[in-house]
Amino acid sequence: MAVTFGFFDSVSNDRRYNAEQMCNMLKGVISKGVFQNVDNGLRVESGSGYTVNVLTGRAIIGDNLRWLQNDDSYPITLTSPHATLDRYTAIVIRLNESDRSVSIVAKDGEPASSPVRPPIASNELCLAYISVRRNVSAIIQTDITDTRSDSTVCGWVRSLI
């Protein structure tokens, strides 16, 4: 078993650290989730028409503790409503390890007379569910259910500090 240590400034290029080493330092100190008290905590608000806005904030996602920071209102245009059926759309933070990316996306459920919320994968954090009612012209704030505090689909970052 090897002893590792860090972090020191590089002198003559003798110190190189990678993402795994940086993330390992956070394991056990911080949990995945949304930072509740940073900026607007990635709250989802209705915009105009079928647009919602993810407000500023930060999150930690995945077992390797990757991170996302949103420093401006981030608009997401939802798929238009079905003419006769309702659906749920989840606004999720999605980790893609193979692409080495973290993104904020809309994840549509199936239109139905009794719709169910789309399942949240292990590489996702659900910020909100949106009830997309049949044939509406706009999403309003009461259509949005905030799920950031729900540890089964998202949760707040917890820390030892």
Salt bridges, closest charged atoms under 4 A:
ASP14 OD2 - ARG15 NH1 3.63
GLU45 OE2 - ARG43 NH2 3.04
ASP63 OD1 - LYS32 NZ 3.91
ASP86 OD2 - ARG134 NH1 3.06
GLU97 OE1 - ARG66 NH2 3.34
ASP108 OD1 - ARG87 NE 3.46
GLU124 OE2 - ARG94 NH2 2.77
GLU124 OE1 - LYS107 NZ 2.76
ASP143 OD1 - ARG133 NE 3.03
ASP146 OD2 - ARG148 NH2 2.65
